[in-house]
Amino acid sequence: MKFYHLAAIIASAALCTACCDNEGFPFDMPEVQAPSIPSHSVSIADFGGVPDGKTLNTQAFAEAIAKLSELGGGRLEVPAGIWRTGPIGLQSHIELYVSKNAVIVFDPDQDLYPIIDTNFEGLDVRRCLSPIHAEGATDIAITGGGIIDGSGEFWREVKKRKVSDDQWKTVLARGGVLSGDGKVWYPDEGYAKARATAGSLNYPDPSLNENEIKTFLRPVMVSLRNCERVLLQDCTFQNSPCWNIHPLYCKDLTIKDIIVRNPHYSANGDGIDIDACENVILTGSSFDVGDDAICIKSGKDADGRRHARKCRNLIISDCTVYHGHGGFVIGSEMSGGVENIKVSDCRFIGTDVGLRFKSTRGRGGLVKDIWCERIYMKDIVSYGVIFNLYYAGVAASDMNADGKSDILPVDETTPEMRDIHFSDIICAGAKQAIYINGLPELPVSNISFANSNFTADKGAEVHFAENITFDNVFVNGDKL
């Protein structure tokens, strides 16, 4: 059987060679392996698919993938048109090729998305099956330059304060129900009931009937679990019910030249959450989302410590973030540990926070050996760089930054952040340049800033931190 490594990974392969030679990388970065896909090719149209935006093509996608799997894998081509469908389950050695004028739109009918055991926000939970999903697959890809739309407007709650009057009228026209004070719209009564028991979190009272609250258990749009040799390239991923792209426990992951979009008001509308993965390249991509944009995680609290899966060996470069709670973010789920990451040559334009590091007592986990270089920020709403070890689940722009002083014993639940380096950072406009809020029992330590320039209403503020250095760093022209 003839196999080929996707030609589109050539540029990434060059990056990987540099990694292996340790040229320009401050840690030992393994070569990121590309997926191998057989040369077979079929079209969704060959299996009765109809691109009219009305016909449900779930069965056609399933049959096409089953046929390719019988052949040992290959490319499933999605030609021009609007392809309405239920969930798509990828299998090993299969490339989903969404051509440039193709739009895959996931039908919001909840009956298409059964509730399954999964992992979300670092915890082992039950939630709806993801529109695109793969479990334990090897050598998979999503390419082609088309658009993948998760129909998230039918799943998400909306806060009135986050939208214009015209947008609010559009939301109300969908039906649904309002909160008691009329300030939040919910898709249905079940969602409202679950939210009332969950508070601001996403974990409802377990005694509730999960089918009754199914909308509240909305899925991430792309869920890749325990997969190896994965490529996401060129496509637009947008309008997800919850997080947009969630690789979990994956190895050898390449993300190149994708666009990730969610409405600015989308609840939990993260861009990409790289969760306990190893050997990752993310490059040339743009994000305009409702929550954190490029987010690194490794599990939460006891579940995260039990799984004990680090997120490590990541190269992130040449990415642009527009709206988002954070441009590049680590946490708050980091109980398994995060290490060996280089972020360089990225732009954050109008983002709430530029570089965001967050955790809280109870997480545990060690974040270390992170390098952020040549980061260019403009019109940052709150903080250029922030470390917050008292993260309480709110946006940094809403945070009450007052430091804390209570001291608790250090144990496995105490989060630690150290050995993190920033250089050549330019921030043209922020509420505050740098804010570090560590824990008194285990301060943030060994944080270096070099050759950087900030324009901000306020300079640097540090609580409970050790060995914080500033070398040729300026705020509003004054040297720190």
C-alpha positions in Angstrom: 0.0 0.0 0.0 1.3 3.4 -1.0 1.6 6.0 1.8 2.7 9.6 1.6 3.7 12.2 4.2 1.5 15.2 3.6 3.4 17.6 1.4 2.0 20.5 3.4 4.1 19.6 6.3 7.4 20.3 4.5 7.8 23.7 6.2 7.0 22.1 9.6 9.5 19.4 8.9 12.2 22.1 8.4 11.3 23.5 11.8 11.5 20.0 13.3 15.0 19.5 11.9 16.1 22.7 13.6 14.5 21.5 16.8 16.5 18.3 16.7 19.7 20.3 16.2 18.7 22.5 19.1 19.3 25.6 17.0 17.3 28.5 18.4 15.6 26.3 21.0 16.5 26.4 24.7 15.4 22.9 25.4 15.7 19.5 23.7 12.8 19.5 21.2 12.1 16.2 19.6 11.3 16.0 15.9 7.5 16.3 15.4 6.4 13.4 13.2 4.1 14.1 10.3 1.0 11.9 9.6 1.2 9.2 6.9 -1.9 9.0 4.7 -2.4 6.3 2.0 -2.9 7.6 -1.5 -6.6 6.5 -1.7 -9.1 9.2 -2.2 -12.9 9.3 -2.2 -15.5 12.1 -2.3 -18.4 12.6 0.1 -20.5 13.0 -3.0 -19.7 9.4 -3.9 -21.7 8.3 -0.9 -24.8 10.2 -1.5 -23.7 13.5 0.1 -25.7 16.6 -1.0 -24.2 20.1 -0.4 -27.4 22.1 -0.4 -27.2 23.2 3.2 -30.4 21.3 4.0 -29.7 17.6 3.5 -28.3 15.9 6.6 -25.1 14.1 5.5 -24.2 12.3 8.7 -24.6 8.8 7.1 -22.6 9.8 4.0 -19.7 10.9 6.1 -19.8 7.7 8.2 -19.9 5.5 5.1 -17.1 7.3 3.4 -14.9 7.1 6.4 -15.8 3.4 6.9 -14.8 2.7 3.2 -11.5 4.5 3.6 -10.8 2.6 6.8 -11.4 -0.7 5.0 -8.8 0.4 2.4 -6.3 1.3 5.2 -7.0 5.0 5.1 -6.8 7.9 2.6 -8.3 11.3 1.8 -12.0 12.1 2.2 -12.6 15.0 -0.1 -15.4 17.5 0.7 -16.1 19.5 -2.5 -17.6 23.0 -2.8 -21.0 23.5 -1.1 -22.7 23.7 2.2 -22.5 20.3 4.0 -24.9 19.9 6.9 -24.1 17.0 9.1 -24.1 15.4 12.5 -20.8 14.4 14.2 -17.9 13.1 12.2 -15.6 10.5 13.8 -12.1 10.4 12.3 -10.2 7.1 12.2 -6.5 6.3 11.7 -4.7 7.2 8.5 -7.6 9.4 7.3 -7.4 13.0 6.0 -10.5 15.1 6.0 -9.9 17.5 3.1 -12.4 20.4 3.2 -11.9 22.2 -0.1 -11.6 25.9 -0.2 -15.3 26.6 -1.1 -16.7 23.9 1.2 -18.5 24.7 4.4 -19.2 21.9 6.9 -22.1 23.0 9.2 -22.9 20.9 12.2 -26.6 20.4 12.8 -27.6 21.6 16.3 -30.1 18.8 16.9 -29.1 17.4 20.3 -30.2 13.9 19.4 -27.2 13.7 17.1 -24.8 14.2 20.0 -25.0 11.4 22.7 -23.6 12.2 26.2 -20.3 10.3 26.7 -17.5 10.0 29.3 -14.9 12.6 28.5 -12.5 15.1 30.0 -13.3 18.9 30.0 -11.6 21.7 31.9 -9.2 19.1 33.3 -11.8 16.9 35.0 -13.3 13.5 34.1 -16.9 14.4 33.3 -19.9 13.6 31.1 -20.6 15.8 28.1 -22.0 15.6 24.6 -20.0 13.9 21.8 -18.0 16.5 19.8 -18.9 17.4 16.3 -15.4 16.2 15.1 -13.8 13.6 17.3 -11.1 11.0 17.3 -10.0 8.7 20.1 -6.7 6.7 20.0 -6.2 7.4 16.3 -2.9 7.7 14.5 -2.0 9.7 11.4 -5.0 12.0 10.9 -5.4 15.3 9.3 -7.9 18.1 8.6 -6.8 20.2 5.6 -8.0 21.9 2.5 -8.8 25.5 3.4 -12.5 25.2 3.9 -14.7 26.3 6.8 -16.0 24.1 9.7 -18.8 25.7 11.7 -20.1 24.3 15.0 -23.5 26.1 15.1 -22.6 27.3 18.6 -25.3 29.9 18.8 -27.8 27.1 19.5 -25.8 25.8 22.5 -24.2 28.8 24.3 -25.6 31.2 26.9 -25.3 34.9 26.2 -24.8 37.7 28.7 -26.7 40.9 27.7 -23.8 43.2 28.8 -21.5 41.6 26.2 -23.6 42.3 23.1 -25.2 45.3 21.4 -28.9 46.0 21.5 -29.4 44.6 18.0 -27.4 41.4 18.8 -29.5 41.0 21.9 -32.7 41.2 19.9 -31.3 38.5 17.5 -30.5 36.3 20.5 -34.0 36.7 22.0 -35.6 35.8 18.6 -34.2 32.3 19.0 -36.6 31.6 21.8 -35.0 30.1 24.9 -35.4 31.5 28.4 -33.9 34.4 30.5 -32.4 34.5 33.9 -34.4 35.9 36.7 -32.9 39.3 36.3 -33.2 39.2 32.6 -29.5 39.7 32.0 -28.6 36.2 30.7 -30.1 34.2 27.8 -30.2 30.4 28.0 -31.0 28.2 25.1 -33.7 26.2 27.0 -35.1 25.5 30.5 -32.7 22.6 31.0 -29.7 24.8 30.5 -31.1 27.4 33.0 -31.7 24.7 35.6 -28.2 23.3 35.2 -26.7 26.8 35.4 -28.6 27.5 38.6 -26.9 24.6 40.3 -23.4 25.1 38.7 -23.0 28.8 39.5 -20.3 30.3 37.4 -18.7 26.8 36.8 -19.5 24.2 34.2 -20.3 21.3 36.6 -24.0 21.0 37.4 -25.6 19.1 40.3 -24.9 15.4 39.4 -28.3 14.4 40.6 -29.9 16.3 37.6 -31.1 14.2 34.7 -28.3 14.7 32.1 -30.7 14.4 29.2 -32.8 17.2 30.6 -29.8 19.5 30.9 -28.1 18.3 27.7 -27.6 21.7 26.2 -25.6 22.7 29.2 -23.3 19.7 28.5 -22.3 21.3 25.2 -19.3 19.8 23.5 -16.0 21.2 22.3 -16.1 21.3 18.5 -12.9 19.3 17.7 -11.9 16.7 20.3 -8.8 14.7 19.6 -7.9 12.3 22.4 -4.9 10.1 22.7 -4.0 10.6 19.1 -0.6 10.6 17.4 0.8 12.3 14.3 -2.0 14.9 13.7 -2.1 17.8 11.3 -4.5 20.7 11.2 -3.8 23.0 8.3 -5.4 25.9 6.3 -9.0 25.4 7.5 -11.2 27.9 9.4 -12.7 26.5 12.6 -15.5 28.7 13.9 -18.6 29.1 16.0 -18.0 26.2 18.4 -20.6 25.2 21.1 -17.8 25.4 23.7 -14.0 25.3 23.2 -13.1 25.3 19.6 -10.2 22.8 19.3 -9.1 20.5 22.1 -6.2 18.1 21.6 -5.9 16.0 24.8 -3.1 13.5 25.5 -1.9 13.8 21.9 1.7 13.4 20.6 3.3 14.8 17.5 0.7 17.5 16.7 1.2 20.1 13.9 -1.2 23.1 13.6 -0.3 25.4 10.7 -2.0 28.3 9.0 -5.5 27.8 10.5 -8.0 30.5 11.4 -10.0 30.1 14.6 -13.1 32.3 15.2 -15.8 32.6 17.8 -18.0 35.6 18.6 -16.4 37.9 21.2 -19.3 37.2 23.6 -19.2 33.4 23.3 -19.1 31.7 26.7 -16.1 29.3 27.0 -15.3 30.2 23.4 -11.6 29.3 23.7 -9.5 29.1 20.5 -7.2 26.1 21.0 -6.6 24.3 24.3 -3.5 22.1 24.0 -4.0 19.8 26.9 -1.4 17.4 28.3 0.1 17.0 24.8 3.8 16.4 23.8 5.7 17.5 20.8 3.6 20.3 19.2 4.2 22.9 16.6 1.6 25.8 16.2 2.5 28.3 13.6 1.1 30.9 11.1 -2.4 30.9 12.6 -4.9 33.6 13.7 -7.4 33.7 16.6 -10.4 35.9 17.3 -12.4 34.3 20.0 -14.6 34.7 23.1 -12.2 33.4 25.8 -8.5 32.4 26.0 -7.0 32.1 22.5 -3.9 29.9 22.7 -4.2 28.0 26.0 -1.9 25.4 27.5 -3.4 22.9 30.1 -2.5 19.7 31.8 -5.5 18.6 34.0 -7.2 20.0 37.0 -6.9 19.2 40.8 -7.1 15.6 41.9 -8.1 14.3 38.4 -5.2 16.1 36.8 -2.7 14.9 39.4 -4.0 11.3 39.1 -3.6 11.3 35.3 -0.1 12.9 35.7 0.3 13.9 32.1 2.5 16.9 31.4 2.1 19.3 28.5 5.6 19.7 27.1 7.8 20.4 24.1 5.8 23.1 22.3 6.9 25.6 19.7 4.5 28.4 19.0 5.4 31.0 16.4 4.0 33.6 14.0 0.5 33.7 15.4 -1.9 36.6 15.7 -4.6 37.0 18.3 -7.3 39.6 18.2 -10.1 39.4 20.7 -9.5 36.9 23.5 -9.2 36.8 27.3 -5.6 36.0 26.8 -3.2 35.8 23.8 -0.9 33.0 25.1 -2.1 31.4 28.3 -1.0 28.7 30.7 -3.6 27.4 33.1 -5.5 27.5 35.1 -5.7 23.7 34.6 -2.0 22.8 35.0 -2.0 20.0 37.7 0.0 17.6 35.5 2.7 20.1 34.9 3.8 22.3 31.9 7.3 22.6 30.6 9.5 23.3 27.6 7.6 25.9 25.6 8.9 28.6 23.3 6.6 31.3 22.1 8.0 33.8 19.5 7.1 36.3 16.8 3.4 36.6 17.8 1.0 39.6 17.6 -1.7 40.3 20.2 -4.0 43.1 19.0 -6.8 44.3 21.3 -6.6 41.2 23.5 -7.7 41.4 27.1 -4.3 40.1 28.3 -1.2 39.5 26.4 0.8 36.7 28.2 -1.3 35.1 30.9 -0.2 32.6 33.6 -2.9 31.5 36.0 -3.6 28.9 38.7 -4.8 28.6 42.2 -4.4 26.6 45.4 -5.7 23.1 45.0 -4.3 22.6 41.5 -0.7 21.5 42.2 1.5 21.1 39.2 4.8 22.8 38.2 5.1 25.3 35.3 8.7 25.8 34.3 11.1 26.5 31.4 9.0 28.8 29.3 10.4 31.3 26.9 8.5 34.2 25.3 10.4 36.2 22.7 9.5 38.9 20.2 5.9 39.4 21.2 4.2 42.5 19.9 1.0 43.8 21.6 -1.3 46.7 20.9 -4.3 48.1 22.8 -4.2 45.4 25.5 -7.3 45.8 27.7 -5.7 44.9 31.1 -2.3 43.4 31.6 0.6 42.9 29.2 2.0 40.1 31.3 0.2 38.6 34.3 0.9 35.8 36.8 -2.1 35.2 39.1 -2.0 32.3 41.5 -5.3 33.3 43.0 -7.3 32.8 39.8 -11.0 32.6 40.5 -12.5 31.9 37.1 -12.9 35.4 36.0 -11.5 37.4 33.1 -8.3 39.4 34.0 -10.1 42.6 33.0 -12.6 41.9 35.8 -10.0 40.8 38.3 -9.6 42.5 41.7 -5.8 42.6 41.8 -5.1 43.2 45.4 -2.6 40.5 46.4 -3.1 38.1 49.3 -1.1 37.4 52.5 -2.5 34.2 54.1 0.0 31.3 54.3 -0.8 27.7 53.9 1.4 24.5 54.0 3.1 23.5 50.8 1.9 20.1 49.5 1.0 18.4 46.3 -2.0 20.8 45.8 0.3 23.9 45.8 0.9 25.2 42.3 4.4 26.3 41.3 5.6 28.6 38.5 9.3 29.3 38.0 12.1 29.7 35.4 10.1 31.7 32.9 11.7 34.2 30.6 10.5 37.2 28.5 12.6 39.1 26.0 12.0 41.6 23.2 8.4 42.3 24.3 6.7 45.4 22.9 3.4 46.5 24.4 1.9 49.6 23.0 -1.0 50.3 25.4 -2.2 48.4 28.5 -3.9 49.1 31.8 -0.8 47.6 33.5 2.5 46.4 32.0 3.3 43.6 34.4 1.5 42.1 37.4 2.8 39.2 39.5 0.6 37.8 42.3 2.2 34.6 43.7 1.6 32.6 46.8 3.3 33.5 50.0 4.0 29.8 50.8 5.6 29.1 47.3 6.4 32.4 45.5 6.7 32.7 41.8 10.4 32.5 41.1 13.2 33.0 38.6 11.2 35.2 36.2 13.3 37.4 33.8 12.4 40.3 31.6 14.9 41.7 29.1 15.0 44.2 26.2 11.4 45.1 26.4 9.2 48.2 26.2 5.8 48.8 27.6 3.4 51.7 27.3 0.8 51.4 30.1 -1.2 53.3 32.7 0.7 51.5 35.4 4.1 49.8 35.5 5.2 46.6 37.3 3.6 45.3 40.5 4.9 42.2 42.3 3.5 40.2 45.2 5.1 37.1 46.7 7.8 36.5 44.1 11.5 35.8 44.2 14.4 36.5 41.8 12.4 38.7 39.4 14.9 40.5 37.1 14.5 43.4 34.7 17.3 44.0 32.2 16.8 46.9 29.8 13.1 47.0 30.4 11.1 50.3 30.1 7.6 51.4 31.0 6.6 54.7 29.5 10.3 55.5 28.9 11.3 54.9 32.5 13.6 52.0 33.2 12.5 49.3 35.7 
